[in-house]
Amino acid sequence: MPISPNQGSTGGGFAATLTGTGLTGATMVRFGSKPATITASSPTSVSVVAPSGPAWSMPR
């Protein structure tokens, strides 16, 4: 599932958007073991505020 941006810092607090299908009713997004705060969702995307934690990146 694509995520934008595809990397983040340890401080968290930045917006990220996951895109895909079947996302209606999404109730949880985690970065590792930490939950993100969902700010919006639709059938094809979920927008979140990332939590603080280890720096991360998604493979391209």
N, CA, C and O atoms as a Maestro MAE file, in Angstrom:
{
 s_m_m2io_version
 :::
 2.0.0
}

f_m_ct {
 s_m_title
 :::
 protein
 m_atom[240] {
  # First column is atom index #
  i_m_mmod_type
  r_m_x_coord
  r_m_y_coord
  r_m_z_coord
  i_m_residue_number
  s_m_chain_name
  s_m_pdb_residue_name
  s_m_pdb_atom_name
  i_m_atomic_number
  :::
  1 25 0.844 -1.159 0.000 1 A "MET " " N  " 7
  2 3 0.000 0.000 0.000 1 A "MET " " CA " 6
  3 2 0.897 1.232 0.000 1 A "MET " " C  " 6
  4 15 1.707 1.383 0.914 1 A "MET " " O  " 8
  5 25 0.787 2.109 -0.979 2 A "PRO " " N  " 7
  6 3 1.621 3.319 -1.031 2 A "PRO " " CA " 6
  7 2 1.322 4.286 0.123 2 A "PRO " " C  " 6
  8 15 0.179 4.427 0.558 2 A "PRO " " O  " 8
  9 25 2.366 4.936 0.594 3 A "ILE " " N  " 7
  10 3 2.230 5.969 1.620 3 A "ILE " " CA " 6
  11 2 3.050 7.178 1.185 3 A "ILE " " C  " 6
  12 15 4.152 7.043 0.654 3 A "ILE " " O  " 8
  13 25 2.496 8.347 1.418 4 A "SER " " N  " 7
  14 3 3.176 9.587 1.045 4 A "SER " " CA " 6
  15 2 3.154 10.525 2.245 4 A "SER " " C  " 6
  16 15 2.077 10.784 2.782 4 A "SER " " O  " 8
  17 25 4.292 11.043 2.687 5 A "PRO " " N  " 7
  18 3 5.632 10.813 2.158 5 A "PRO " " CA " 6
  19 2 6.077 9.391 2.462 5 A "PRO " " C  " 6
  20 15 5.480 8.718 3.302 5 A "PRO " " O  " 8
  21 25 7.126 8.928 1.781 6 A "ASN " " N  " 7
  22 3 7.569 7.550 1.959 6 A "ASN " " CA " 6
  23 2 8.669 7.404 3.008 6 A "ASN " " C  " 6
  24 15 9.301 6.351 3.102 6 A "ASN " " O  " 8
  25 25 8.900 8.457 3.796 7 A "GLN " " N  " 7
  26 3 9.842 8.381 4.908 7 A "GLN " " CA " 6
  27 2 9.469 9.432 5.940 7 A "GLN " " C  " 6
  28 15 8.784 10.406 5.628 7 A "GLN " " O  " 8
  29 25 9.924 9.228 7.170 8 A "GLY " " N  " 7
  30 3 9.579 10.171 8.224 8 A "GLY " " CA " 6
  31 2 10.648 10.226 9.291 8 A "GLY " " C  " 6
  32 15 11.517 9.359 9.373 8 A "GLY " " O  " 8
  33 25 10.568 11.258 10.104 9 A "SER " " N  " 7
  34 3 11.564 11.482 11.145 9 A "SER " " CA " 6
  35 2 11.071 10.959 12.493 9 A "SER " " C  " 6
  36 15 9.921 10.541 12.626 9 A "SER " " O  " 8
  37 25 11.940 10.990 13.468 10 A "THR " " N  " 7
  38 3 11.608 10.480 14.796 10 A "THR " " CA " 6
  39 2 10.618 11.354 15.550 10 A "THR " " C  " 6
  40 15 9.959 10.876 16.473 10 A "THR " " O  " 8
  41 25 10.500 12.623 15.177 11 A "GLY " " N  " 7
  42 3 9.631 13.535 15.910 11 A "GLY " " CA " 6
  43 2 8.155 13.322 15.693 11 A "GLY " " C  " 6
  44 15 7.346 13.748 16.517 11 A "GLY " " O  " 8
  45 25 7.772 12.663 14.589 12 A "GLY " " N  " 7
  46 3 6.362 12.469 14.284 12 A "GLY " " CA " 6
  47 2 5.654 13.797 14.083 12 A "GLY " " C  " 6
  48 15 6.298 14.828 13.886 12 A "GLY " " O  " 8
  49 25 4.337 13.773 14.133 13 A "GLY " " N  " 7
  50 3 3.552 14.994 14.008 13 A "GLY " " CA " 6
  51 2 3.333 15.457 12.586 13 A "GLY " " C  " 6
  52 15 2.740 16.516 12.382 13 A "GLY " " O  " 8
  53 25 3.786 14.709 11.592 14 A "PHE " " N  " 7
  54 3 3.610 15.124 10.207 14 A "PHE " " CA " 6
  55 2 2.455 14.350 9.578 14 A "PHE " " C  " 6
  56 15 2.115 13.252 10.020 14 A "PHE " " O  " 8
  57 25 1.861 14.932 8.550 15 A "ALA " " N  " 7
  58 3 0.753 14.289 7.845 15 A "ALA " " CA " 6
  59 2 1.275 13.247 6.869 15 A "ALA " " C  " 6
  60 15 2.315 13.435 6.237 15 A "ALA " " O  " 8
  61 25 0.544 12.150 6.755 16 A "ALA " " N  " 7
  62 3 0.866 11.098 5.797 16 A "ALA " " CA " 6
  63 2 -0.448 10.575 5.225 16 A "ALA " " C  " 6
  64 15 -1.475 10.579 5.904 16 A "ALA " " O  " 8
  65 25 -0.408 10.129 3.984 17 A "THR " " N  " 7
  66 3 -1.597 9.589 3.334 17 A "THR " " CA " 6
  67 2 -1.286 8.218 2.768 17 A "THR " " C  " 6
  68 15 -0.311 8.046 2.037 17 A "THR " " O  " 8
  69 25 -2.114 7.245 3.105 18 A "LEU " " N  " 7
  70 3 -2.018 5.896 2.565 18 A "LEU " " CA " 6
  71 2 -3.076 5.772 1.484 18 A "LEU " " C  " 6
  72 15 -4.207 6.222 1.670 18 A "LEU " " O  " 8
  73 25 -2.727 5.173 0.365 19 A "THR " " N  " 7
  74 3 -3.693 5.009 -0.713 19 A "THR " " CA " 6
  75 2 -3.818 3.538 -1.087 19 A "THR " " C  " 6
  76 15 -2.859 2.771 -1.005 19 A "THR " " O  " 8
  77 25 -5.012 3.171 -1.494 20 A "GLY " " N  " 7
  78 3 -5.287 1.797 -1.879 20 A "GLY " " CA " 6
  79 2 -6.773 1.634 -2.135 20 A "GLY " " C  " 6
  80 15 -7.446 2.587 -2.528 20 A "GLY " " O  " 8
  81 25 -7.281 0.452 -1.919 21 A "THR " " N  " 7
  82 3 -8.716 0.202 -2.085 21 A "THR " " CA " 6
  83 2 -9.239 -0.487 -0.834 21 A "THR " " C  " 6
  84 15 -8.469 -1.071 -0.072 21 A "THR " " O  " 8
  85 25 -10.539 -0.421 -0.627 22 A "GLY " " N  " 7
  86 3 -11.163 -1.073 0.515 22 A "GLY " " CA " 6
  87 2 -10.839 -0.432 1.847 22 A "GLY " " C  " 6
  88 15 -10.821 -1.117 2.870 22 A "GLY " " O  " 8
  89 25 -10.585 0.863 1.859 23 A "LEU " " N  " 7
  90 3 -10.188 1.545 3.086 23 A "LEU " " CA " 6
  91 2 -11.367 2.166 3.846 23 A "LEU " " C  " 6
  92 15 -11.167 2.789 4.889 23 A "LEU " " O  " 8
  93 25 -12.570 2.006 3.343 24 A "THR " " N  " 7
  94 3 -13.744 2.536 4.030 24 A "THR " " CA " 6
  95 2 -13.816 1.963 5.438 24 A "THR " " C  " 6
  96 15 -13.680 0.754 5.627 24 A "THR " " O  " 8
  97 25 -14.023 2.811 6.409 25 A "GLY " " N  " 7
  98 3 -14.163 2.359 7.786 25 A "GLY " " CA " 6
  99 2 -12.857 2.043 8.482 25 A "GLY " " C  " 6
  100 15 -12.866 1.419 9.543 25 A "GLY " " O  " 8
  101 25 -11.728 2.457 7.916 26 A "ALA " " N  " 7
  102 3 -10.437 2.216 8.581 26 A "ALA " " CA " 6
  103 2 -10.474 2.833 9.969 26 A "ALA " " C  " 6
  104 15 -10.882 3.983 10.132 26 A "ALA " " O  " 8
  105 25 -10.050 2.073 10.965 27 A "THR " " N  " 7
  106 3 -10.080 2.560 12.345 27 A "THR " " CA " 6
  107 2 -8.710 2.629 12.988 27 A "THR " " C  " 6
  108 15 -8.573 3.203 14.068 27 A "THR " " O  " 8
  109 25 -7.676 2.051 12.349 28 A "MET " " N  " 7
  110 3 -6.355 2.092 12.944 28 A "MET " " CA " 6
  111 2 -5.274 2.011 11.878 28 A "MET " " C  " 6
  112 15 -5.343 1.213 10.943 28 A "MET " " O  " 8
  113 25 -4.277 2.866 12.053 29 A "VAL " " N  " 7
  114 3 -3.053 2.821 11.253 29 A "VAL " " CA " 6
  115 2 -1.913 2.845 12.256 29 A "VAL " " C  " 6
  116 15 -1.912 3.653 13.185 29 A "VAL " " O  " 8
  117 25 -0.953 1.968 12.069 30 A "ARG " " N  " 7
  118 3 0.200 1.920 12.974 30 A "ARG " " CA " 6
  119 2 1.493 2.152 12.194 30 A "ARG " " C  " 6
  120 15 1.652 1.715 11.054 30 A "ARG " " O  " 8
  121 25 2.398 2.850 12.852 31 A "PHE " " N  " 7
  122 3 3.765 2.986 12.370 31 A "PHE " " CA " 6
  123 2 4.582 2.137 13.326 31 A "PHE " " C  " 6
  124 15 4.891 2.571 14.436 31 A "PHE " " O  " 8
  125 25 4.933 0.936 12.907 32 A "GLY " " N  " 7
  126 3 5.527 -0.024 13.839 32 A "GLY " " CA " 6
  127 2 4.450 -0.412 14.838 32 A "GLY " " C  " 6
  128 15 3.378 -0.875 14.449 32 A "GLY " " O  " 8
  129 25 4.724 -0.231 16.106 33 A "SER " " N  " 7
  130 3 3.735 -0.575 17.129 33 A "SER " " CA " 6
  131 2 2.940 0.630 17.617 33 A "SER " " C  " 6
  132 15 2.068 0.489 18.475 33 A "SER " " O  " 8
  133 25 3.235 1.822 17.077 34 A "LYS " " N  " 7
  134 3 2.579 3.040 17.559 34 A "LYS " " CA " 6
  135 2 1.412 3.443 16.665 34 A "LYS " " C  " 6
  136 15 1.554 3.486 15.443 34 A "LYS " " O  " 8
  137 25 0.265 3.736 17.262 35 A "PRO " " N  " 7
  138 3 -0.881 4.159 16.453 35 A "PRO " " CA " 6
  139 2 -0.742 5.599 15.964 35 A "PRO " " C  " 6
  140 15 -0.240 6.472 16.672 35 A "PRO " " O  " 8
  141 25 -1.197 5.817 14.742 36 A "ALA " " N  " 7
  142 3 -1.278 7.166 14.177 36 A "ALA " " CA " 6
  143 2 -2.678 7.700 14.446 36 A "ALA " " C  " 6
  144 15 -3.588 6.932 14.758 36 A "ALA " " O  " 8
  145 25 -2.851 9.000 14.327 37 A "THR " " N  " 7
  146 3 -4.162 9.622 14.476 37 A "THR " " CA " 6
  147 2 -4.781 9.778 13.095 37 A "THR " " C  " 6
  148 15 -4.233 10.478 12.244 37 A "THR " " O  " 8
  149 25 -5.916 9.133 12.870 38 A "ILE " " N  " 7
  150 3 -6.604 9.250 11.578 38 A "ILE " " CA " 6
  151 2 -7.327 10.589 11.531 38 A "ILE " " C  " 6
  152 15 -8.092 10.927 12.434 38 A "ILE " " O  " 8
  153 25 -7.077 11.350 10.462 39 A "THR " " N  " 7
  154 3 -7.722 12.653 10.307 39 A "THR " " CA " 6
  155 2 -8.787 12.654 9.218 39 A "THR " " C  " 6
  156 15 -9.663 13.518 9.218 39 A "THR " " O  " 8
  157 25 -8.730 11.706 8.294 40 A "ALA " " N  " 7
  158 3 -9.731 11.603 7.225 40 A "ALA " " CA " 6
  159 2 -9.600 10.225 6.588 40 A "ALA " " C  " 6
  160 15 -8.522 9.631 6.574 40 A "ALA " " O  " 8
  161 25 -10.719 9.727 6.061 41 A "SER " " N  " 7
  162 3 -10.651 8.462 5.339 41 A "SER " " CA " 6
  163 2 -11.713 8.429 4.256 41 A "SER " " C  " 6
  164 15 -12.745 9.094 4.343 41 A "SER " " O  " 8
  165 25 -11.432 7.642 3.241 42 A "SER " " N  " 7
  166 3 -12.355 7.448 2.128 42 A "SER " " CA " 6
  167 2 -12.153 6.010 1.640 42 A "SER " " C  " 6
  168 15 -11.298 5.303 2.175 42 A "SER " " O  " 8
  169 25 -12.901 5.572 0.661 43 A "PRO " " N  " 7
  170 3 -12.689 4.225 0.154 43 A "PRO " " CA " 6
  171 2 -11.296 3.985 -0.422 43 A "PRO " " C  " 6
  172 15 -10.853 2.839 -0.502 43 A "PRO " " O  " 8
  173 25 -10.588 5.066 -0.832 44 A "THR " " N  " 7
  174 3 -9.285 4.894 -1.483 44 A "THR " " CA " 6
  175 2 -8.111 5.551 -0.769 44 A "THR " " C  " 6
  176 15 -6.984 5.464 -1.256 44 A "THR " " O  " 8
  177 25 -8.336 6.208 0.373 45 A "SER " " N  " 7
  178 3 -7.214 6.816 1.088 45 A "SER " " CA " 6
  179 2 -7.526 7.002 2.571 45 A "SER " " C  " 6
  180 15 -8.683 7.113 2.975 45 A "SER " " O  " 8
  181 25 -6.457 7.033 3.366 46 A "VAL " " N  " 7
  182 3 -6.549 7.339 4.787 46 A "VAL " " CA " 6
  183 2 -5.462 8.354 5.082 46 A "VAL " " C  " 6
  184 15 -4.290 8.122 4.786 46 A "VAL " " O  " 8
  185 25 -5.852 9.481 5.665 47 A "SER " " N  " 7
  186 3 -4.895 10.511 6.058 47 A "SER " " CA " 6
  187 2 -4.679 10.417 7.560 47 A "SER " " C  " 6
  188 15 -5.628 10.247 8.325 47 A "SER " " O  " 8
  189 25 -3.418 10.530 7.976 48 A "VAL " " N  " 7
  190 3 -3.069 10.382 9.386 48 A "VAL " " CA " 6
  191 2 -2.042 11.424 9.801 48 A "VAL " " C  " 6
  192 15 -1.402 12.065 8.968 48 A "VAL " " O  " 8
  193 25 -1.903 11.573 11.120 49 A "VAL " " N  " 7
  194 3 -0.781 12.298 11.703 49 A "VAL " " CA " 6
  195 2 0.092 11.225 12.332 49 A "VAL " " C  " 6
  196 15 -0.360 10.472 13.194 49 A "VAL " " O  " 8
  197 25 1.340 11.159 11.899 50 A "ALA " " N  " 7
  198 3 2.253 10.109 12.343 50 A "ALA " " CA " 6
  199 2 2.692 10.332 13.792 50 A "ALA " " C  " 6
  200 15 2.875 11.471 14.219 50 A "ALA " " O  " 8
  201 25 2.859 9.237 14.547 51 A "PRO " " N  " 7
  202 3 3.336 9.355 15.924 51 A "PRO " " CA " 6
  203 2 4.860 9.527 15.954 51 A "PRO " " C  " 6
  204 15 5.541 9.307 14.953 51 A "PRO " " O  " 8
  205 25 5.374 9.923 17.116 52 A "SER " " N  " 7
  206 3 6.824 9.949 17.268 52 A "SER " " CA " 6
  207 2 7.319 8.516 17.398 52 A "SER " " C  " 6
  208 15 6.557 7.616 17.751 52 A "SER " " O  " 8
  209 25 8.583 8.315 17.115 53 A "GLY " " N  " 7
  210 3 9.165 6.980 17.208 53 A "GLY " " CA " 6
  211 2 10.380 6.891 16.320 53 A "GLY " " C  " 6
  212 15 10.893 7.915 15.869 53 A "GLY " " O  " 8
  213 25 10.850 5.687 16.060 54 A "PRO " " N  " 7
  214 3 12.035 5.536 15.205 54 A "PRO " " CA " 6
  215 2 11.805 6.102 13.805 54 A "PRO " " C  " 6
  216 15 10.695 6.041 13.277 54 A "PRO " " O  " 8
  217 25 12.854 6.647 13.216 55 A "ALA " " N  " 7
  218 3 12.759 7.091 11.821 55 A "ALA " " CA " 6
  219 2 12.387 5.889 10.962 55 A "ALA " " C  " 6
  220 15 12.741 4.758 11.294 55 A "ALA " " O  " 8
  221 25 11.683 6.121 9.870 56 A "TRP " " N  " 7
  222 3 11.222 5.007 9.042 56 A "TRP " " CA " 6
  223 2 11.267 5.402 7.576 56 A "TRP " " C  " 6
  224 15 11.328 6.584 7.237 56 A "TRP " " O  " 8
  225 25 11.236 4.405 6.721 57 A "SER " " N  " 7
  226 3 11.096 4.634 5.286 57 A "SER " " CA " 6
  227 2 10.419 3.430 4.672 57 A "SER " " C  " 6
  228 15 10.542 2.314 5.175 57 A "SER " " O  " 8
  229 25 9.713 3.655 3.597 58 A "MET " " N  " 7
  230 3 9.039 2.591 2.865 58 A "MET " " CA " 6
  231 2 9.850 2.290 1.617 58 A "MET " " C  " 6
  232 15 10.354 3.208 0.971 58 A "MET " " O  " 8
  233 25 9.984 1.008 1.266 59 A "PRO " " N  " 7
  234 3 10.689 0.687 0.030 59 A "PRO " " CA " 6
  235 2 9.973 1.294 -1.171 59 A "PRO " " C  " 6
  236 15 8.749 1.422 -1.171 59 A "PRO " " O  " 8
  237 25 10.715 1.655 -2.161 60 A "ARG " " N  " 7
  238 3 10.100 2.220 -3.375 60 A "ARG " " CA " 6
  239 2 9.772 1.140 -4.349 60 A "ARG " " C  " 6
  240 15 9.250 1.420 -5.428 60 A "ARG " " O  " 8
  :::
 }
 m_bond[239] {
  # First column is bond index #
  i_m_from
  i_m_to
  i_m_order
  :::
  1 1 2 1
  2 2 3 1
  3 3 4 2
  4 3 5 1
  5 5 6 1
  6 6 7 1
  7 7 8 2
  8 7 9 1
  9 9 10 1
  10 10 11 1
  11 11 12 2
  12 11 13 1
  13 13 14 1
  14 14 15 1
  15 15 16 2
  16 15 17 1
  17 17 18 1
  18 18 19 1
  19 19 20 2
  20 19 21 1
  21 21 22 1
  22 22 23 1
  23 23 24 2
  24 23 25 1
  25 25 26 1
  26 26 27 1
  27 27 28 2
  28 27 29 1
  29 29 30 1
  30 30 31 1
  31 31 32 2
  32 31 33 1
  33 33 34 1
  34 34 35 1
  35 35 36 2
  36 35 37 1
  37 37 38 1
  38 38 39 1
  39 39 40 2
  40 39 41 1
  41 41 42 1
  42 42 43 1
  43 43 44 2
  44 43 45 1
  45 45 46 1
  46 46 47 1
  47 47 48 2
  48 47 49 1
  49 49 50 1
  50 50 51 1
  51 51 52 2
  52 51 53 1
  53 53 54 1
  54 54 55 1
  55 55 56 2
  56 55 57 1
  57 57 58 1
  58 58 59 1
  59 59 60 2
  60 59 61 1
  61 61 62 1
  62 62 63 1
  63 63 64 2
  64 63 65 1
  65 65 66 1
  66 66 67 1
  67 67 68 2
  68 67 69 1
  69 69 70 1
  70 70 71 1
  71 71 72 2
  72 71 73 1
  73 73 74 1
  74 74 75 1
  75 75 76 2
  76 75 77 1
  77 77 78 1
  78 78 79 1
  79 79 80 2
  80 79 81 1
  81 81 82 1
  82 82 83 1
  83 83 84 2
  84 83 85 1
  85 85 86 1
  86 86 87 1
  87 87 88 2
  88 87 89 1
  89 89 90 1
  90 90 91 1
  91 91 92 2
  92 91 93 1
  93 93 94 1
  94 94 95 1
  95 95 96 2
  96 95 97 1
  97 97 98 1
  98 98 99 1
  99 99 100 2
  100 99 101 1
  101 101 102 1
  102 102 103 1
  103 103 104 2
  104 103 105 1
  105 105 106 1
  106 106 107 1
  107 107 108 2
  108 107 109 1
  109 109 110 1
  110 110 111 1
  111 111 112 2
  112 111 113 1
  113 113 114 1
  114 114 115 1
  115 115 116 2
  116 115 117 1
  117 117 118 1
  118 118 119 1
  119 119 120 2
  120 119 121 1
  121 121 122 1
  122 122 123 1
  123 123 124 2
  124 123 125 1
  125 125 126 1
  126 126 127 1
  127 127 128 2
  128 127 129 1
  129 129 130 1
  130 130 131 1
  131 131 132 2
  132 131 133 1
  133 133 134 1
  134 134 135 1
  135 135 136 2
  136 135 137 1
  137 137 138 1
  138 138 139 1
  139 139 140 2
  140 139 141 1
  141 141 142 1
  142 142 143 1
  143 143 144 2
  144 143 145 1
  145 145 146 1
  146 146 147 1
  147 147 148 2
  148 147 149 1
  149 149 150 1
  150 150 151 1
  151 151 152 2
  152 151 153 1
  153 153 154 1
  154 154 155 1
  155 155 156 2
  156 155 157 1
  157 157 158 1
  158 158 159 1
  159 159 160 2
  160 159 161 1
  161 161 162 1
  162 162 163 1
  163 163 164 2
  164 163 165 1
  165 165 166 1
  166 166 167 1
  167 167 168 2
  168 167 169 1
  169 169 170 1
  170 170 171 1
  171 171 172 2
  172 171 173 1
  173 173 174 1
  174 174 175 1
  175 175 176 2
  176 175 177 1
  177 177 178 1
  178 178 179 1
  179 179 180 2
  180 179 181 1
  181 181 182 1
  182 182 183 1
  183 183 184 2
  184 183 185 1
  185 185 186 1
  186 186 187 1
  187 187 188 2
  188 187 189 1
  189 189 190 1
  190 190 191 1
  191 191 192 2
  192 191 193 1
  193 193 194 1
  194 194 195 1
  195 195 196 2
  196 195 197 1
  197 197 198 1
  198 198 199 1
  199 199 200 2
  200 199 201 1
  201 201 202 1
  202 202 203 1
  203 203 204 2
  204 203 205 1
  205 205 206 1
  206 206 207 1
  207 207 208 2
  208 207 209 1
  209 209 210 1
  210 210 211 1
  211 211 212 2
  212 211 213 1
  213 213 214 1
  214 214 215 1
  215 215 216 2
  216 215 217 1
  217 217 218 1
  218 218 219 1
  219 219 220 2
  220 219 221 1
  221 221 222 1
  222 222 223 1
  223 223 224 2
  224 223 225 1
  225 225 226 1
  226 226 227 1
  227 227 228 2
  228 227 229 1
  229 229 230 1
  230 230 231 1
  231 231 232 2
  232 231 233 1
  233 233 234 1
  234 234 235 1
  235 235 236 2
  236 235 237 1
  237 237 238 1
  238 238 239 1
  239 239 240 2
  :::
 }
}
